[in-house]
Amino acid sequence: MNINPKDLPLLGSLSQREQAKESMKDLIQRGKLSSQGYIPSIREAANLIGFNRDAVWRAYIDLEKEGYIETTSNKRYKIHPGVRNSPLRTLDVRLITVGKDSIRFSGLQRFHKTLVENESLYGIRTHLKCAVDASEIRPEWLEGMDGLILGGSFEHSELLEKLTCGIPSIGIITSQTLHHDFTIDTDNRLAGELAATRLIEAGARSPYLVAYTERDSRHTLRKLGFQTKWVESGRSLDDITEHWINPSNTYLRVVKLERKARSMQDCDSVFCLEKESAIDLLNILEHRNIKVPDSIKVLSVDGAFDGLKTKPTLTYVKQM
């Protein structure tokens, strides 16, 4: 850890013990020393602020008496919880993206970039971790953190209930119904709005909404965004037909989608709320000799390698 001399207060005629105490107190308040809640050892602190170990040791005794720090069972020094909650201190926030390829979600990328670029403005320090599954999240990741942000869509979400107990948490771009203090999910609604805009510009008049899911929050928000933009353009919700297909298994969901595709001669466009149903639908329409996009237009959310192999190539809304 490196401390810039400019970060240390000017302390003039104070004794070395008092100067060391005030220097450490100032750095603690401004979040310069916190490493997951802990502060440096006496030897490390002496090297950081330029005082001898005896002065720092005595300063730590004073800081503990004043309630700034406390000694833990493993003989380390930790910032007192009351000081950690001080508005003067920089807050440590853990951002955990969970789920396969979750860090590739454009919304999470933008969110993380915004946090990092505005840390000084928000008074926070962002710590990023990535996990494929909720079971990979370790309790020590949250040790010393003031808040938690969970992003992505993942399995075994029930494991997080105990883990997040007692720490302010935010769920972002996730379909799980966890008990977060806040939930943010603007990207899914935006995806629906962009899809509607694209189809409206292409002259669509009678779209279908297709989803391989029950009505969870993520897909419902995409549908809501689509409907909102559709109505804003002067069209009616009666123009839109919905098909929600519960994906009990891969074979059955494709069979159900094929049956729905037989009635699609009445529509001119389809918005698939996830890419899997879009890829299957394109293959079904090709097999039935229905030309895309001449006879019917198919649009989805985000792309996939398999979408590049359909005929024609899957058209999708990608949020930048």
C-alpha distance (Angstrom), angle and dihedral (degrees) to the residues before:
residue distance angle dihedral
M1 . . .
N2 3.82 . .
I3 3.79 124.4 .
N4 3.78 120.8 -161.5
P5 3.83 111.2 -134.3
K6 3.80 86.9 -130.8
D7 3.80 87.4 66.2
L8 3.81 91.1 63.8
P9 3.82 119.7 86.3
L10 3.81 121.4 -119.2
L11 3.81 105.1 -107.7
G12 3.78 104.9 173.9
S13 3.82 114.7 -178.9
L14 3.83 100.1 9.7
S15 3.80 119.1 121.6
Q16 3.82 118.2 -100.5
R17 3.82 89.6 -105.7
E18 3.80 91.7 52.9
Q19 3.78 92.9 41.8
A20 3.81 91.0 51.3
K21 3.80 90.6 47.8
E22 3.81 94.0 49.5
S23 3.80 91.9 45.1
M24 3.80 92.0 51.7
K25 3.80 92.4 43.1
D26 3.81 91.5 52.1
L27 3.81 93.1 47.9
I28 3.82 91.5 47.1
Q29 3.80 92.8 50.3
R30 3.78 91.6 50.8
G31 3.80 93.3 46.0
K32 3.79 95.0 -115.4
L33 3.80 96.1 131.1
S34 3.80 105.5 35.0
S35 3.79 115.7 118.5
Q36 3.80 103.8 176.7
G37 3.80 88.7 -38.5
Y38 3.80 97.9 -46.7
I39 3.80 127.1 107.1
P40 3.81 126.9 -148.0
S41 3.79 122.5 -78.4
I42 3.80 118.0 -100.9
R43 3.79 91.5 -98.0
E44 3.81 93.1 48.2
A45 3.80 92.2 46.3
A46 3.81 91.4 50.1
N47 3.81 89.6 55.6
L48 3.81 91.9 45.4
I49 3.79 99.7 51.9
G50 3.81 99.8 27.2
F51 3.81 102.1 -115.7
N52 3.79 130.1 121.5
R53 3.80 120.1 -96.2
D54 3.79 94.3 -110.2
A55 3.82 91.4 57.4
V56 3.80 91.3 47.9
W57 3.81 92.4 46.4
R58 3.80 90.8 52.8
A59 3.82 89.7 44.4
Y60 3.82 89.7 54.2
I61 3.83 89.7 51.6
D62 3.81 89.5 53.2
L63 3.81 92.8 45.3
E64 3.80 90.5 51.5
K65 3.82 91.1 50.2
E66 3.81 89.8 49.5
G67 3.81 91.5 50.8
Y68 3.79 98.0 -112.9
I69 3.80 96.3 117.0
E70 3.78 138.6 13.9
T71 3.78 135.7 -157.5
T72 3.80 115.7 -115.0
S73 3.81 128.8 -146.6
N74 3.82 90.0 -99.6
K75 3.83 90.3 56.0
R76 3.80 94.3 -108.6
Y77 3.77 124.0 130.2
K78 3.77 118.1 -114.9
I79 3.79 133.3 -174.1
H80 3.79 110.4 -102.6
P81 3.84 112.3 -108.5
G82 3.80 90.8 -121.7
V83 3.79 90.8 57.9
R84 3.81 92.1 44.0
N85 3.81 87.1 59.3
S86 3.79 92.8 51.2
P87 3.82 114.3 120.2
L88 3.80 88.0 -137.3
R89 3.80 92.8 65.3
T90 3.79 126.4 83.8
L91 3.81 108.7 -112.5
D92 3.79 122.5 -129.7
V93 3.81 110.8 -136.1
R94 3.80 124.1 -174.1
L95 3.82 116.0 -147.6
I96 3.80 110.9 -163.9
T97 3.78 118.9 -174.0
V98 3.78 109.3 -159.9
G99 3.78 129.7 -168.6
K100 3.78 136.3 50.1
D101 3.82 109.3 -51.3
S102 3.81 89.6 -8.4
I103 3.82 93.4 145.4
R104 3.80 86.4 61.1
F105 3.82 90.5 64.2
S106 3.78 102.4 114.2
G107 3.79 92.0 -140.6
L108 3.80 92.3 55.5
Q109 3.78 91.3 46.6
R110 3.79 91.3 53.4
F111 3.79 92.1 44.0
H112 3.83 93.2 51.4
K113 3.81 91.8 45.2
T114 3.81 90.7 51.3
L115 3.80 92.5 50.0
V116 3.81 93.2 49.6
E117 3.80 93.7 46.3
N118 3.82 92.5 49.7
E119 3.80 102.3 38.1
S120 3.79 94.1 119.0
L121 3.81 91.2 47.3
Y122 3.81 93.5 49.5
G123 3.81 94.3 38.9
I124 3.80 93.6 -124.9
R125 3.79 142.0 118.0
T126 3.80 115.3 -142.6
H127 3.81 121.3 -143.1
L128 3.82 114.7 -169.8
K129 3.80 126.2 -153.1
C130 3.82 128.9 170.0
A131 3.80 127.4 -154.2
V132 3.79 133.9 173.2
D133 3.80 94.2 -146.9
A134 3.79 135.9 20.0
S135 3.81 89.9 -117.3
E136 3.82 88.6 67.6
I137 3.80 93.5 63.1
R138 3.79 109.4 106.4
P139 3.83 123.5 -149.2
E140 3.81 90.0 -130.4
W141 3.81 88.5 64.8
L142 3.80 87.5 70.9
E143 3.79 97.1 41.3
G144 3.79 108.6 122.1
M145 3.80 93.4 3.7
D146 3.81 120.9 134.1
G147 3.79 95.1 -156.4
L148 3.78 144.3 5.8
I149 3.79 131.0 -139.4
L150 3.81 116.2 -167.6
G151 3.79 118.9 -165.5
G152 3.77 134.7 -179.7
S153 3.77 137.0 33.4
F154 3.77 117.4 -73.4
E155 3.79 148.4 158.3
H156 3.82 129.8 -107.4
S157 3.79 92.2 32.7
E158 3.81 89.3 160.0
L159 3.81 88.0 74.7
L160 3.79 89.8 67.9
E161 3.80 96.9 60.7
K162 3.80 94.2 81.3
L163 3.80 92.7 35.3
T164 3.81 94.0 56.4
C165 3.80 95.3 41.5
G166 3.78 109.9 122.2
I167 3.80 97.6 13.2
P168 3.83 124.1 92.7
S169 3.79 107.3 -110.9
I170 3.78 138.2 -172.9
G171 3.79 126.2 -160.3
I172 3.79 113.5 -150.8
I173 3.81 128.9 -175.8
T174 3.78 92.1 -7.6
S175 3.79 133.6 128.2
Q176 3.80 94.5 -154.9
T177 3.80 117.3 112.6
L178 3.78 96.8 -136.0
H179 3.79 121.9 154.9
H180 3.80 96.8 -104.4
D181 3.77 120.0 163.8
F182 3.81 86.9 -127.8
T183 3.78 134.4 12.2
I184 3.80 122.8 -156.1
D185 3.78 121.5 -171.7
T186 3.78 112.4 150.6
D187 3.79 97.7 136.8
N188 3.78 96.3 70.9
R189 3.78 93.3 52.6
L190 3.80 89.7 45.8
A191 3.82 89.9 52.1
G192 3.80 89.6 55.8
E193 3.80 91.7 49.2
L194 3.81 91.8 50.1
A195 3.80 91.1 48.9
A196 3.80 91.9 51.9
T197 3.80 91.2 47.6
R198 3.80 91.0 51.5
L199 3.82 93.5 50.1
I200 3.81 93.4 43.4
E201 3.81 89.5 53.2
A202 3.81 88.1 50.4
G203 3.83 90.4 55.2
A204 3.81 99.5 -106.1
R205 3.81 115.5 168.9
S206 3.82 106.2 168.2
P207 3.82 112.6 32.3
Y208 3.80 129.8 -179.3
L209 3.79 123.0 -143.2
V210 3.80 112.0 -147.6
A211 3.81 127.3 -175.2
Y212 3.79 136.5 173.3
T213 3.78 92.4 -144.7
E214 3.73 147.8 61.3
R215 3.77 115.2 -97.9
D216 3.80 101.0 -72.2
S217 3.80 121.6 164.0
R218 3.81 96.2 -98.9
H219 3.80 95.7 54.4
T220 3.80 93.0 37.6
L221 3.80 89.9 56.9
R222 3.81 91.1 50.4
K223 3.79 89.2 51.0
L224 3.82 91.3 46.9
G225 3.80 91.8 50.9
F226 3.80 90.7 49.7
Q227 3.80 93.2 48.6
T228 3.80 92.9 46.6
K229 3.79 93.7 54.0
W230 3.81 90.8 42.5
V231 3.82 92.7 55.4
E232 3.81 92.4 42.5
S233 3.80 88.0 59.1
G234 3.81 90.4 59.9
R235 3.79 96.9 -100.4
S236 3.80 128.8 125.5
L237 3.79 130.5 -112.1
D238 3.81 86.6 -132.5
D239 3.81 86.8 73.4
I240 3.82 91.1 66.1
T241 3.81 123.2 83.7
E242 3.82 119.6 -164.8
H243 3.79 129.2 -150.8
W244 3.83 116.6 -176.7
I245 3.80 111.4 -175.0
N246 3.80 117.5 -167.4
P247 3.82 105.6 -137.4
S248 3.81 98.4 -139.3
N249 3.81 87.6 155.9
T250 3.79 136.7 -13.5
Y251 3.79 96.4 -105.8
L252 3.81 96.3 48.8
R253 3.78 95.1 46.3
V254 3.81 91.4 52.8
V255 3.82 90.1 48.1
K256 3.80 90.5 51.4
L257 3.80 91.6 47.2
E258 3.80 90.7 50.4
R259 3.81 89.4 54.6
K260 3.81 90.6 50.1
A261 3.80 90.3 48.8
R262 3.81 89.9 62.4
S263 3.80 89.5 67.4
M264 3.78 95.2 47.3
Q265 3.79 94.1 94.3
D266 3.81 85.3 91.7
C267 3.81 93.5 60.1
D268 3.79 132.2 66.0
S269 3.81 99.7 -158.8
V270 3.81 143.0 23.7
F271 3.79 129.5 -152.1
C272 3.80 108.8 -160.7
L273 3.80 109.8 -157.8
E274 3.81 91.4 -146.1
K275 3.79 132.9 24.7
E276 3.81 96.7 -116.5
S277 3.81 94.1 66.4
A278 3.82 89.9 43.5
I279 3.81 93.0 54.8
D280 3.81 92.1 47.2
L281 3.80 91.5 47.0
L282 3.80 93.3 51.4
N283 3.78 90.0 52.3
I284 3.81 91.1 48.2
L285 3.80 92.8 49.1
E286 3.80 91.0 48.5
H287 3.81 90.0 52.4
R288 3.83 89.8 50.7
N289 3.83 91.0 49.0
I290 3.81 93.4 -117.8
K291 3.78 108.8 150.0
V292 3.80 118.7 -127.9
P293 3.01 123.8 -128.3
D294 3.84 95.5 3.2
S295 3.80 97.9 61.2
I296 3.78 98.7 20.1
K297 3.81 133.8 6.6
V298 3.83 120.8 -137.3
L299 3.78 122.7 -161.9
S300 3.82 131.6 172.9
V301 3.81 142.9 174.1
D302 3.81 118.6 -91.1
G303 3.75 124.2 -16.7
A304 3.77 139.6 -101.6
F305 3.77 137.0 -164.1
D306 3.81 89.9 -108.7
G307 3.79 88.1 56.2
L308 3.80 89.1 63.6
K309 3.82 90.1 59.8
T310 3.80 97.7 55.8
K311 3.79 122.4 98.6
P312 2.92 106.6 -93.6
T313 3.80 102.7 19.8
L314 3.78 111.5 -102.1
T315 3.81 114.2 -95.6
Y316 3.78 111.7 -143.8
V317 3.78 142.7 173.9
K318 3.80 111.1 -114.9
Q319 3.80 118.4 -171.8
M320 3.81 112.0 -137.4
